[in-house]
């Protein structure tokens, strides 16, 4: 039989297992993630103002009004103004404070909002231009395109520290979520849509990014390495990448897009121009119309249809029959609409 003192100590073994946990979410190295961690801490502390007293009172009431305590019996008691003020006033004040903090933080930490600081002590100059990285969530791997440097990588992201980074994010097929715990919060990657994340890393090191939205069989291995380096090291890395003769063109992308799991790191020394826009608009394959062009044509047709409805009935009928093959008269309302 297990001794009583050992049985009481068994729960401590479960707590000891937490010693190996990675607490990067609450101890990040990116300014945006740091502010998000502070927001979590403040929110928890405010809620504990209610939770802790309630836990203490539960024990206190159980002890004070136990059967053997001979506590005062008041069956007709039903109201206390002071108690009501405490019960409703304290939570109300906490909700107001939480609401104010959430409202301010929601706007300040908006992922689309350009950064205004490197960290709490260093603002960003208005002339500072962020490095753009185009992110594509594939099945089940990540493609990173650096349009300004003309290079790309698979399952490896490298950025300089103390430099604003602007991520343009999309997906090839199904919905995913782009998340680097040490850098910033999670943001969705969706096909035919572009999301944006502005962030900055403040400390060099090797980190990990991952997908946090289930996307099929290879989801659990959809991770990538993230390296934070100095500006000089980043320039050296870019130069090394450009020396790589392997290029990423549309045909290569179509092969890369096919579902694979545990994809090794790949580097491309050059990238076909506007490849990301073709991925976004789902027109990488030859002969496939781009969605943005289709939507523009649909918009023009809708404008023409609206202009026809404004014409007299006889003129509208004639224009409806001839709109495809007749050039609009210069200066007419229809010609103005078509030109737009």
N, C-alpha and C positions, 0 to 999 in steps of 0.2 A: 504493500500500500504506500502511496506517495505521502510523505510527511506534509502536515498542514502548512508549514512555513514555505515549503516548495510550491505547493498548489497556489498559494497567494502570490508567489513571485512569477508564476507562468505568464500572466499578462504583460510583464515587463519584457519578456522575450519578443513579443509582438512589437512593442515600441522600439526595441533595439534594431528591428529590421528596417525601421525608417532612417537609420543612420546612413544608409547607402543611397538615399533618395537624392536626386538632382533638383536643387531648389532654384534653378536658373530663372524661373518665372518671377520669383520674388527678389532675385539678386542678379538682374540683367546688366549688360554692358552697353546698352543703347539708351539714348536719352528718352525716346518715346516710351520704350518698355519700362524704363525707370519711373516715369510719371504714372504709367498705368499701374505699376506695383504699389506706388504711394497711394493711389486712389483706392486700391483694394484694401490697403492697411487702414486708411482713414475710415472707410466704410465699415470694416469689421469692428474697429474700436468704438465707433458710434453705436453700432448695434449691440455691442457688449454692455453698453450702459443700461440697456433694458434686460438683456439675457442674464447677466450675472446676478443682479438683484432678484430676479424671478427664481433662479435656481436656489439662491440662499433662502428666500422666503418659503419655498416649497419644503425645504428641510426644517426651517424654523416653525412653520405652522404644524407640520407633522409631529414635531417634538412637543410644542407647547400645548397642543390640543389632543394629545394622546389620552387614552382612557384613564391611565393612572395619575395624570397630572392634576386632576380636579380643577380644571380651568373654569372660569366664569361662564355660565350658560345663559345666553341671551337669545332666545328663540324669536323675539319680536324685533330684533335689530335688522334694518334693511337699507340704511342709507348713511353715507358720510360725505359731506361736501369736500372736505380736505382730501379724503381718499380718492374721490372721483377726479379731483383736479390733478392728483399725482398720476392716476391710472391713465387718464386721457391726455393730460398736458405734456408729460414727458415724451411719449411716442410722437405726438404731433410736432413738437419742436424738433425732434430728431429727423422726422420725415421732411420737414421744411429745410433743415440744414443739408440733408442728403440730396434733396431735390436741387438746391442751389449748386452744390458741388458737382452733381451730375450734369446739370445744364451747362456750367462753365467748362467742364472737362470734355463734354461731348463736342463742343465747338473747337476747343483748343487742341484736342487730339484727333480731330477729323483726319483720316488718312489722305484725303485729297488736298488738305490745306498745306501750302508750302511751309517749310520749316522757318522759324525765326531765331533759332538758337542752336548752338552745338551742344551745349549742356547748360546747367543752371547759371554758370558764371561767364559764358562766352556767347554773345549774340552772333548772328550770321550777317555779314555785310550784304546790303541790297544788291550789289553787283555779283555776288557769288552765284555761279551756275551749277546746279546739281548734276551729278553723273546719272545718265539714264540707262536703265537695264530693262530690257523687254523679257518678260517671263512667260513661258508657255508650259502649261501642265499637260503632259502627254500620258499615255497608258504604258507603263507606270513609271514615269521618269520625269525629269525637269529639264527644259531647255532654256538657257540664258543667252540672250543676244545683247551685245554691247554695240548699238548702232553708231555711236560716235567713234569708237575704236575699230569698228568693222570686224569684230571677232565674235566667237560664240563658244559655249561649252555645254556639256550635258552632265548633270548631277554634280556640278562644282560651281560655286559662286565665290568670287573674290572681289572685295571692295576696299578702298582705303579708309582708314579711320578718320574721324573728325571732318568728314566730307559729306554733304547732303547727297542722299541717293534717292532717285525717283524711279520706282518700279511701275512699269506698265504691264498689266497682268491679264492673260486670257487663257483659254483651254482649247484643246483640239477636238475633244469629243464630249465627255461628260463633265459635270460640275466637280470642281475640286476646291481645296482651300490652301493658300500659301501661308506658311507660318514659320518664322524664325524666333523662338522664344526670347533669345537674348537681345533681339533687335527691336521688335515692335509687335503689335497685335496681329491676329489672324485676319486675312481678307480673302474673299472668295475669288476663284478663277472660273469663269464661265465661258462656254463657246459662243462665238459671235458677239461677245461683249468685252469691253475693256474696263478694268478697275485700276485704281491708282493707289500707291502707298508711298508716302514720303517718310524717310527715316534716316538715322545717322548712328553709326557705331563709334564708341568712345575708347575702346581698348582692343589691342591686337590679340589674336588667338584663333584657335580652331573651334568652330561651333557646328551645330547641326540644325538643318531645316527639314521640314516634313510636310506632308499633306495631312490635314486634319478633317477631311470629309471623305467618308467611305466611297470608293469609286471602283470597286470590283476586286477581282482575284489577287492582283499584285499590290493592293493598297498598303499592306503592312510593311512592304519594302520600298515604298515611295519616299525615300529620304535623300538628302543631298548634303554634301559638306560645304560649310561656309567658312571662309578664311577672311579675317580682318587683318589687314597689313598696313604698313606705312605708305605714304605717298610715293616714296622712292621705290619701295618693293612692288607697288602696284604698277608703276611705269615699267619696271623690269619685267614683270609678268606679262604685260601687254606686248612688249617687244618680243618676248619669247613666243607668245601665241601667234603673233604676226609672221614669225619665221616658219610656222607650221604650214606645209604646202597643202594640207587637206582643206577643201572648201566646202561650204554648206550651201548648196543650191536647191532648187525646188524638187528635183528628182531625189536628191539625197534626203530631203526632209520627208518626202512621202514614204521612204523606207524607214526612216527613224520613227515616224508616226505610228507604225504598226505596233500592236501591244507586245511588250516584253517586260520581264521582271528582273530585278537585280542587275540593271544595266550598268556597265562600268563607266568610269569617267571618260569623256571624249572631249577633244579640243579641235576647233576649226580656226584656221588662220585667216579666213575671209568668209563673208556672208553675202549672199545675193541681195542687192538693194531691195528694200520694201518687202522683204520676206514676211516680216511680222504683220504688216498690213494685209497681205494675202492670207495669212493664217487666220487673222481676225475676221476677214470677210469671206472665208471659206472658198477661196478660189486659187489654191496652190496648183492644182492639176490643170494642165493645158485644156483650153476650151471651156472651162468652168466660169460662168459669169460671177463677178464679185457682188456681194450683197449690197455694198454701199452704192454701186452703180445701178443695181436693180431698183433700190429704193428711190434713187434720184429720178429714174425714168418713171416709176410709179407716181412720184410726186408731181412730175410735169404733166402726166396724163390726167391726174386729178385736177390740176389747175386748168387744163384745157377744158375738161368737162364742166368745171364751175363757170368758166367764161362762156361756154355755149349756152348754159342755162340762163345767163343774163341777156342773151340776144332774143329778139322777137321770135315767135314760134316758126314762122316761115324761114327766117334766116338760120335758126338753130337747126332745122331739119337739113338744110343744104350744107351747113358746116359739118354736121355729124357724118354726112355721106362723104364729104371731100376732105376731112381733116388729115387723113393719112397721106393723100397724094397732092394736095393743093397747098402751095406756099401762102401763108397768111399775108394779107395786104399790109404793107408798111404803114405804121402809125395806128393800126387798129388795136382794139383792146386785146384781141386774141393774140396778135403778134407780140404785144408786150408781155403777155403771160408766158408764151413759149420761150421768149428770150430769157426770161428769168429762170 
